[in-house]
Amino acid sequence: MAKELKQLTKRSENYSQWFNDLVTKADLAEQSAVRGCMVIKPYGYAIWEKMQHQLDVMFKETGAQNAYFPMLIPKSFFSREAEHVEGFAKECAVVTHYRLRTNEDKTGIEVDPAAKLEEELIIRPTSETIIWNTYKNWIQSYRDLPLMCNQWCNVMRWEMRTRPFLRTSEFLWQEGHTAHATKEEAEEEAKKMLHVYADFAEKWMAVPVVQGVKSETERFAGALNTYTIEAMMQDGKALQSGTSHFLGQNFAKAFDVTFLNKENKPEYVWATSWGVSTRLIGALIMTHSDDNGLVLPPKLAPIQVVIVPITKNAEQLQAISEKLAPVISQLRAAGISVKYDDADNKRPGFKFADYELKGVPVRLVMGGRDLEENTIEIMRRDTLEKETRSFDGIVEYVEQLLEDIQANIYKKALDFRNAHIYECDNYEEFKERIKDGGFFLCHWDGTAETEAKIKEETQATIRCVPFMFEQTPGVDMVSGKPATQRVLIARSY
């Protein structure tokens, strides 16, 4: 193995540093010249493109259409929805001027004080306000509903402590915003989109998630209900991986968005919003990867199969290339992304280490002896197992192997998650055990005071009221008061 590619911090030594090392060494992203913002490199962006493509298909199947709304939002828009502005006020980046000028001594540039905007503009932390101001012009009658738009864009939320793909000041995401004639229809839409996210996480990312509803304290600013999918990382912490919000009529009333119903009477519309971001790449890394580098689910891997010939001379390379050409064509025809790496400027060992680090699911190697014996070496990234097989039928074998790898890494993550979910009814026991991570199902009395005490004393939060576990009445482990349900509590990113 090439040493320069193997100097990863081990997960057991420093999980946080392992993650940072992996993001850098696997060529996913790097810090930029702008504090708190990252450069997503081509390999990392290729993963995002695959995510984006599949999610886009799934969104459109629900009836959503893509649109685009301005990045700059008038400050006055935020003041119309009190909870919303309070939730984002401390994270907003503000544009105050529209022009620069050369300074007096001609050594640089400065903000032109004469170019102050009459009204400051906010770089969108999220787009509810600008979108609902626009929807006001698009909706007049019940015939205009439901209105379902999604946009792929960037947002800015000023962060003090940043980590690539987990918490950056600027990040890429999608945000869906829908308007409906009835409360029931809007609530159904919010829950439907949560299921879309969960489906994507489990079937494409191979990441098992817990679906649930947030507590009032943890809701999105301005929402009546926030639904969430929570994933467990290998250190036992939770990562909120997607949210869907039932906004009620809050934004409709704030921006006077009404429609004439079938009785020709005006009503406020009902709203949802929903989004996932490049944080999904962080989830992908921390759920599956190991001390050798990335482990990527085949469905989202930029390169699903890499083929490396090992040759002694140009004649042998030509013979191996001709042998492999039909296989490459057939794999690509089956929709599998293949890289044939016959470059002579890197040693085979370096290539092997590099593709292992980058999480390529399947590696095929053919050398001179393989050519003579009609065999090929296969390595699967998830288990690092190698075998030599007959070259005949290799296309079908690789197709099945990719499916097996996808299923295997999901099962591994699911088994890990399930083994680290615990019921707990004793607060002292909880305070000790939460230090080691895991998801804890605990009875909660429903009060913000109890929730705040847990957070203050343990740095753990109520992630959600989970849908997947049977709810039974009991006693709150903190207050001793009656509780009607168990909530999921964990430390989180």
C-alpha positions in Angstrom: 0.0 0.0 0.0 1.2 3.5 -0.7 2.0 5.0 2.6 1.1 8.5 1.6 -2.5 7.3 1.1 -2.7 5.3 4.3 -2.0 7.9 7.0 -5.5 8.1 8.2 -6.2 8.6 11.9 -7.9 5.5 13.3 -11.5 5.8 14.3 -10.8 4.3 17.7 -8.1 7.0 18.4 -9.9 10.1 17.3 -13.1 9.7 15.4 -13.4 13.4 14.7 -9.9 13.7 13.2 -10.5 10.5 11.2 -13.5 12.1 9.6 -11.5 15.3 8.8 -8.6 13.3 7.4 -10.9 11.2 5.2 -12.7 14.3 3.7 -9.3 15.7 2.7 -7.3 12.6 1.7 -10.2 11.1 -0.3 -10.4 14.3 -2.3 -13.9 15.1 -1.3 -13.5 18.7 -0.1 -11.1 21.2 1.4 -11.2 24.4 3.4 -11.6 27.6 1.3 -10.2 31.1 1.6 -13.6 32.1 3.1 -14.0 31.3 6.7 -16.5 28.5 7.4 -17.0 27.6 3.7 -15.6 24.6 1.8 -14.6 23.8 -1.7 -16.3 20.6 -2.8 -13.8 18.9 -5.1 -14.9 17.0 -8.2 -15.0 13.5 -6.5 -17.1 14.9 -3.6 -19.3 16.8 -6.0 -19.8 13.6 -8.1 -21.4 12.0 -5.1 -23.7 15.0 -4.6 -24.7 14.9 -8.3 -25.8 11.2 -7.9 -27.7 12.1 -4.8 -29.3 15.1 -6.5 -30.2 13.1 -9.6 -32.1 10.4 -7.7 -33.8 12.7 -5.3 -34.9 14.9 -8.2 -36.6 11.9 -9.8 -38.3 11.0 -6.5 -39.5 14.6 -5.9 -41.0 14.9 -9.4 -42.8 11.6 -8.9 -44.7 13.3 -6.1 -45.7 16.2 -8.4 -43.1 18.8 -7.4 -41.5 20.9 -10.1 -38.1 22.7 -10.0 -37.9 26.5 -9.9 -35.4 29.1 -8.7 -35.9 32.0 -6.3 -33.5 34.9 -5.5 -30.5 34.4 -3.2 -31.0 37.9 -1.7 -34.1 38.5 0.5 -35.3 42.0 1.7 -34.8 42.3 5.5 -38.4 43.4 5.9 -39.6 40.0 4.7 -38.1 38.3 7.8 -40.0 40.6 10.2 -43.3 39.3 9.0 -43.1 35.9 10.6 -41.9 36.4 14.2 -40.9 32.8 15.1 -39.1 32.5 11.8 -37.0 35.6 12.2 -36.1 34.7 15.8 -35.0 31.3 14.7 -32.6 32.6 12.1 -31.6 36.1 13.3 -28.2 35.1 14.7 -27.2 33.1 11.6 -28.0 35.7 8.9 -25.4 37.3 6.6 -26.4 40.8 5.7 -25.7 42.8 2.5 -25.6 46.5 3.3 -23.9 48.2 0.2 -24.0 47.7 -3.5 -20.7 49.2 -4.6 -16.9 49.3 -3.9 -14.5 52.1 -4.8 -10.7 52.6 -4.8 -9.4 54.1 -1.6 -7.8 57.5 -1.4 -4.2 56.4 -1.6 -5.0 54.1 -4.5 -3.6 51.0 -2.6 -6.8 49.0 -2.5 -10.5 49.0 -2.5 -13.1 49.9 0.1 -16.9 49.9 0.5 -18.4 53.0 -1.0 -20.3 54.7 1.9 -22.5 56.5 -0.6 -23.7 53.1 -1.9 -25.6 52.1 1.2 -28.8 50.1 0.4 -32.1 51.7 1.4 -33.1 48.3 2.7 -30.5 45.6 3.7 -30.7 42.3 2.0 -30.3 38.9 3.7 -28.4 36.1 2.0 -31.0 33.3 2.2 -30.7 31.0 5.2 -33.8 29.4 3.8 -36.4 30.7 1.4 -39.8 30.6 3.0 -40.2 34.4 3.0 -39.2 35.1 -0.6 -41.1 32.1 -1.9 -44.4 33.0 0.0 -44.1 36.6 -1.2 -44.0 35.1 -4.7 -46.8 32.5 -4.2 -49.1 35.4 -3.3 -49.0 36.3 -7.0 -49.4 32.7 -8.2 -52.4 31.6 -6.2 -55.9 33.0 -6.6 -58.2 30.1 -6.7 -58.5 26.5 -5.5 -57.7 25.6 -9.1 -54.1 26.8 -8.6 -53.6 24.3 -5.7 -51.7 22.3 -4.8 -48.6 24.4 -5.8 -45.5 22.3 -5.3 -42.0 23.8 -6.1 -38.5 22.6 -5.2 -35.3 24.5 -5.8 -31.7 23.3 -5.8 -29.5 26.0 -4.4 -27.0 27.2 -1.8 -27.8 28.8 1.5 -25.8 30.8 4.1 -26.1 30.3 7.8 -23.3 32.0 9.8 -21.6 29.3 11.9 -19.0 29.7 14.6 -17.7 26.2 14.5 -17.6 24.5 11.1 -16.8 21.0 9.7 -17.0 20.0 6.1 -20.3 18.4 5.1 -21.6 18.6 8.6 -21.9 22.3 9.5 -20.6 24.9 7.1 -21.6 28.6 6.7 -22.5 28.0 3.1 -23.9 24.6 1.9 -25.8 23.1 -1.0 -29.3 21.8 -0.5 -32.7 21.5 -1.9 -35.8 23.1 -0.4 -39.3 22.1 -1.3 -42.2 24.5 -0.6 -45.8 23.5 -1.2 -49.2 25.2 -0.8 -52.5 23.3 -0.2 -56.2 23.9 0.1 -56.6 22.0 3.4 -54.8 21.3 6.6 -55.1 17.5 6.0 -53.6 17.7 2.6 -50.6 19.7 3.8 -49.9 17.4 6.8 -50.1 14.4 4.4 -47.6 16.1 2.1 -45.2 16.8 4.9 -45.3 13.2 6.0 -45.1 11.9 2.5 -41.8 13.8 1.9 -40.4 12.4 5.1 -41.0 8.9 3.7 -39.3 10.0 0.5 -36.2 11.0 2.4 -36.2 7.8 4.5 -36.6 5.7 1.3 -33.7 7.5 -0.3 -31.5 7.1 2.8 -32.1 3.4 3.2 -32.3 2.2 -0.4 -29.7 4.5 -2.0 -27.4 5.6 0.8 -27.8 2.3 2.7 -28.2 4.3 5.9 -30.9 3.1 8.3 -32.9 6.0 9.8 -35.5 6.5 12.5 -38.5 8.6 11.4 -40.2 10.8 14.0 -41.6 14.1 14.9 -39.5 16.8 16.7 -40.4 18.2 20.1 -41.7 21.8 20.2 -38.3 23.1 21.2 -36.6 21.4 18.3 -39.0 22.4 15.6 -38.1 24.4 12.6 -38.6 28.1 13.2 -42.2 28.9 12.2 -43.4 25.3 11.9 -46.3 23.7 13.6 -44.7 20.3 13.3 -41.2 19.2 12.1 -40.7 15.6 11.0 -37.2 14.2 10.9 -35.0 11.2 9.9 -32.2 10.5 12.4 -29.3 8.4 11.5 -26.7 6.8 13.8 -23.0 7.4 13.1 -20.3 4.9 14.0 -19.5 6.8 17.2 -23.1 6.4 18.4 -24.1 10.1 17.8 -27.2 11.1 15.9 -27.2 13.0 12.6 -30.3 14.8 11.6 -30.4 13.8 7.9 -33.5 15.4 6.5 -36.6 17.3 7.7 -40.1 18.0 6.5 -42.2 20.8 8.1 -45.9 21.3 8.4 -46.1 25.1 8.5 -49.8 25.5 9.0 -51.0 28.9 7.8 -48.3 30.9 9.4 -46.5 32.0 6.2 -49.8 32.4 4.3 -51.0 34.8 6.9 -47.7 36.7 7.1 -47.7 37.2 3.3 -51.4 37.3 2.7 -51.6 34.2 0.5 -55.3 33.4 0.0 -57.3 31.5 -2.5 -61.0 31.4 -3.4 -62.4 28.0 -2.4 -65.1 26.1 -4.3 -67.8 28.2 -2.6 -66.0 31.4 -3.8 -64.9 32.3 -0.3 -61.4 33.4 0.5 -59.2 31.1 2.7 -55.5 31.1 3.7 -53.6 28.3 2.1 -51.8 25.6 4.1 -48.1 25.1 3.7 -45.1 22.7 4.0 -41.4 22.9 3.4 -38.8 20.1 3.3 -35.1 19.8 2.7 -31.9 17.8 2.7 -28.3 19.1 2.1 -24.7 18.1 1.5 -24.8 16.9 5.1 -25.9 13.6 3.5 -22.4 13.2 2.3 -21.2 13.5 5.9 -23.8 10.8 6.9 -22.5 8.6 4.1 -18.9 8.9 5.3 -19.5 8.4 9.0 -22.0 5.5 8.6 -20.0 3.2 6.3 -16.3 4.1 6.1 -13.4 2.4 7.8 -9.8 2.9 8.8 -8.7 2.2 5.1 -10.9 5.0 3.7 -14.3 5.6 2.2 -16.8 2.8 1.8 -19.5 3.9 -0.7 -22.8 2.3 -1.5 -22.6 1.3 -5.2 -25.7 3.2 -6.1 -24.0 6.5 -5.2 -20.3 5.7 -6.0 -18.9 8.0 -8.7 -16.9 5.0 -9.9 -18.6 1.7 -9.3 -16.0 -0.6 -10.9 -12.3 0.2 -11.5 -10.2 -2.1 -13.7 -6.5 -2.1 -13.4 -4.3 -4.0 -15.9 -0.8 -5.1 -14.7 1.5 -5.5 -17.6 5.2 -5.9 -18.5 5.2 -4.3 -21.9 3.0 -2.5 -24.5 2.2 -5.7 -26.3 0.8 -7.3 -23.2 -1.2 -4.1 -22.3 -2.8 -4.2 -25.8 -3.8 -7.8 -25.4 -5.3 -7.3 -22.0 -7.1 -4.1 -23.1 -8.6 -6.0 -26.1 -9.7 -8.7 -23.8 -11.4 -6.3 -21.4 -13.0 -4.0 -23.9 -16.2 -6.0 -24.4 -16.6 -6.3 -20.6 -16.2 -2.5 -20.1 -18.8 -1.9 -22.9 -21.3 -4.4 -21.4 -20.9 -3.0 -17.9 -21.5 0.6 -19.1 -24.4 -0.6 -21.2 -25.9 -2.0 -18.0 -25.6 1.5 -16.4 -22.5 0.8 -14.3 -19.8 3.4 -14.2 -16.4 1.9 -15.0 -12.9 3.4 -15.0 -10.2 1.6 -16.9 -7.0 2.8 -15.4 -4.1 1.9 -17.7 -2.1 5.0 -16.9 1.6 4.2 -16.7 2.6 7.1 -14.4 1.5 5.4 -11.2 2.4 2.0 -9.7 -0.4 -0.6 -9.3 0.1 -0.5 -5.5 -0.6 3.3 -5.5 -3.7 2.8 -7.7 -5.0 0.1 -5.4 -4.5 2.2 -2.3 -6.1 5.3 -4.0 -9.2 3.5 -5.1 -9.6 1.8 -1.8 -9.3 5.2 0.0 -11.9 6.6 -2.3 -14.3 3.7 -1.7 -14.7 2.3 -5.2 -17.0 -0.7 -4.5 -15.4 -3.2 -6.9 -11.8 -3.5 -8.2 -10.9 -5.9 -11.1 -7.3 -6.6 -11.8 -5.9 -8.5 -14.8 -2.2 -9.4 -15.3 -0.2 -11.6 -17.8 -1.0 -14.8 -16.0 -4.7 -14.0 -15.8 -4.7 -13.4 -19.5 -3.1 -16.8 -20.1 -5.4 -18.6 -17.7 -8.6 -16.7 -18.6 -9.1 -15.4 -15.1 -9.5 -12.1 -13.3 -8.9 -10.9 -9.7 -11.9 -9.3 -8.0 -11.8 -7.3 -4.7 -14.9 -5.9 -3.0 -14.4 -2.7 -0.9 -16.9 -3.4 1.8 -15.1 -6.5 3.1 -11.7 -6.2 1.4 -12.1 -9.8 0.3 -10.3 -10.8 -2.9 -10.8 -13.8 -5.2 -9.7 -15.0 -8.6 -12.5 -16.1 -10.9 -12.9 -17.3 -14.4 -13.2 -14.4 -16.9 -16.3 -16.0 -18.4 -19.5 -14.6 -17.0 -17.7 -11.7 -15.2 -20.3 -9.1 -16.2 -23.2 -10.9 -14.6 -21.0 -11.6 -11.5 -20.1 -8.0 -11.1 -23.7 -6.8 -11.5 -24.7 -9.2 -8.7 -21.7 -8.3 -6.6 -22.7 -4.6 -6.6 -26.2 -5.5 -5.4 -24.7 -7.7 -2.7 -22.4 -4.9 -1.5 -25.3 -2.4 -1.4 -27.3 -4.9 0.7 -24.4 -5.8 2.9 -23.4 -2.3 4.0 -27.0 -1.5 4.8 -27.3 -4.6 6.9 -24.0 -3.8 8.7 -25.2 -0.3 9.5 -28.6 -1.6 10.5 -27.2 -4.2 12.8 -24.9 -1.6 14.4 -27.8 0.8 14.9 -30.1 -1.8 16.4 -27.4 -3.0 18.7 -27.0 0.5 20.1 -30.7 1.4 20.8 -31.5 1.1 24.5 -34.5 1.6 26.7 -33.6 3.5 29.9 -35.7 4.6 32.8 -33.0 5.7 35.3 -31.5 9.1 34.9 -28.3 8.4 36.7 -27.7 5.4 34.6 -28.6 7.4 31.5 -26.0 10.1 32.3 -23.3 7.6 32.5 -24.2 5.5 29.4 -24.9 8.4 27.1 -21.1 9.3 27.2 -20.5 6.2 25.1 -23.1 7.1 22.5 -26.2 5.3 21.3 -29.9 6.0 20.9 -31.9 6.0 24.2 -35.6 5.4 24.4 -36.7 7.3 27.5 -40.1 8.3 28.9 -40.6 12.1 28.7 -43.2 14.2 30.6 -43.5 16.5 27.6 -42.2 19.6 29.3 -39.5 22.0 28.0 -38.0 22.2 31.5 -37.2 18.5 31.5 -35.9 18.7 27.9 -33.6 21.6 28.8 -32.2 19.9 31.9 -31.3 16.8 29.9 -29.5 19.0 27.4 -27.7 21.1 30.0 -26.5 18.1 32.1 -25.7 15.6 29.4 -25.2 17.5 26.1 -27.9 15.1 24.7 -31.1 16.2 23.0 -34.5 14.8 22.3 -34.0 13.9 18.6 -37.7 12.9 18.0 -40.8 11.1 19.1 -40.1 8.0 17.0 -42.8 6.3 14.9 -41.2 2.9 14.7 -41.4 1.9 18.4 -44.6 1.1 20.2 -45.5 3.8 22.7 -46.3 2.9 26.2 -47.1 5.1 29.3 -44.5 5.3 32.1 -42.7 7.7 34.4 -40.3 10.5 33.2 -36.8 9.5 34.4 -35.9 13.1 35.2 -39.0 14.6 36.8 -40.8 11.5 38.0 -44.0 12.8 36.4 -46.3 10.6 34.3 -45.2 10.3 30.7 -47.3 9.0 27.8 -44.5 8.2 25.4 -40.8 7.3 24.9 -38.6 9.7 23.0 -35.3 9.2 21.2 -32.5 10.9 23.0 -28.9 11.1 21.8 -25.9 13.3 21.5 -25.7 14.7 18.0 -23.8 16.5 15.3 
